[in-house]
Amino acid sequence: MSSPLAAKRIVLGVTGSIAAYKVADWVRSLKRDGATVTVIMSKGGARFVTPLTFAALSGNHVHDDMFSMSMAEQIPHIELAKQCDLLLVAPASADAIARLAQGLADDLLSTVALATEAPIMLCPAMNSKMFMHPATQTNLARLAEFGYRIIKPDVGAMACGDDGPGRLPEWHVARHAILSIFARQDLTGRSVLVTAGPTWEPLDPVRFLSNRSSGKMGYAVAAAASQRGASVTLISGPTTLHAPPGVNTIQITTAQEMYDETISRAEGIDVVVKAAAVSDFRPDTQADQKLKKATAKAGTLTLHANPDILQTLGQRKGKCHYPLLVGFAAESEDHLNEGRRKLREKNLDLMVVNDITGVDCGFGVDTNRVTLLDYNDATEELPLLSKEETAHRIWDRVARLLDSQ
Ligand code: C5P
């Protein structure tokens, strides 16, 4: 399964912060994504984690000396600067940030930063007082002016016992930022609303009706849109997933709550993608107290139909294409015909159909195999892909539909 980071050449600058040990694991994650990682360590960085660790994890020579004779004839700082799709400085210490802001060129990392034409991303990680110091903040503002991408540190307990901003962000946050650097920015200026996950329809305070949706597909759709420059709102049913960074995520529980949030926010939105598996029915009544086995009437559960959110949006838009409506149809039989029927009935612009009978597609797994049907009856069958890639292929198609309007 290919990742958007496959074959990307990442030069990773590791500087003097205790968070260097966490970045060792980022190298493994980047390699799993198919990226090539070449590590440059500052003198401080090499005091926290040995170059040997990074050499073993990256599978590449670790560069820690500007005047090394090991590849002197290739002029290391120029070679590394050229063979680089992204210079990622993580952790970026206060000292490294100050030196980069001054444009110093007295070690390998600062020299590569001056010489490269690749984008540069910094993940500051340090004690919160050092991070908040006006000197560090001024240096970061200056680097942002130079075009460096600065990832905000997390707030929380630090290794030194202090509490505040300065923790290295989680890998999923850094990865999202890296993907945004490489993504096509074709949704810039567009507003997108995505729904994801299941809904829970309570029967009593402890029981509910629901379905097997994990939310993975919808979260991937929201993350991909944000990486491509859209302003994204995600309305999510209960899931165990991280909210995608930079996405306005609204948590709901029931189909009625999803209806209320979606309908009230759909005005003025360019694209609505309804990846949520909305429960079609809810129990007619919700008991205030837990139903007792002895007193509940066995064998009967009266259900009430939930409103169809997408159909409501489709009816409201009439004959025009705004907002562009994208639906998902998870089907276990006759999936293309069912998809076409729902596309027409709900007045959609694009329907993403998946056959949920395969083990590698549909609920819970990280892969999917879908067919895209549009209102012109065009059919595009996608191969088995990661949900992340599937999301991008959906946006490729939506971007074309937006351009054709
Ligand atoms: O459940 P069904 O197969 O009809 O779902 C097709 C599409 O309609 C999906 O995109 C789903 O999110 C949406 N839907 C909805 N409101 C419902 C049921 C489904 O928006 N009550």
Residues whose N, C-alpha, C, O or C-beta is under 5 A from the ligand:
A	BS01	C5P	K274 A275 A276 A277 V278 S279 N306 P307 D308 I309 L310 V326 G327 F328 A329
